[in-house]
Amino acid sequence: MWLRLSAAGAVLGTGLAVVSGAADWGTAHRLLAALALPPLAAVAIAAWTAHRRLLPTALTALVLFGIAAALTAPGVHLAVAALAFGAAVVLFGQTLRVPSSHGAVRDYVTLTKPR
């Protein structure tokens, strides 16, 4: 479940970063962009360790976000940031197809309950 929440946070963060950058919000844009990075990194780490099928899209979103931060020309920055947002949306869609682990939690609770 936290994988899906992290992916949703990445979509929200990158989306807000794109909108705030297009609206030229200055410091608020930088803050929103900084808040988008941790969920993107969390999903990339989870993809690397446990969900290899998500790895190409997670790395694409993370790399595009980093490239957008490095390129400061206004039109190029906005275009690459929009691509990073698109990759984050695709990544979120892919996380919805990852099987949930609610069964494992239920099994652990069953093992710890006294009879």
ABEGO torsion letter per residue (X at the ends): XAAAAAAAAAAAAAAAAAAAAAAGAEAAAAAAAAAAAAAAAAAAAAAAAABAAAAAAAAAAAAAAAAAAABABAAAAAAAAAAAAAAAAAAAAAAAABBBAAAAAAAAAAAABBX
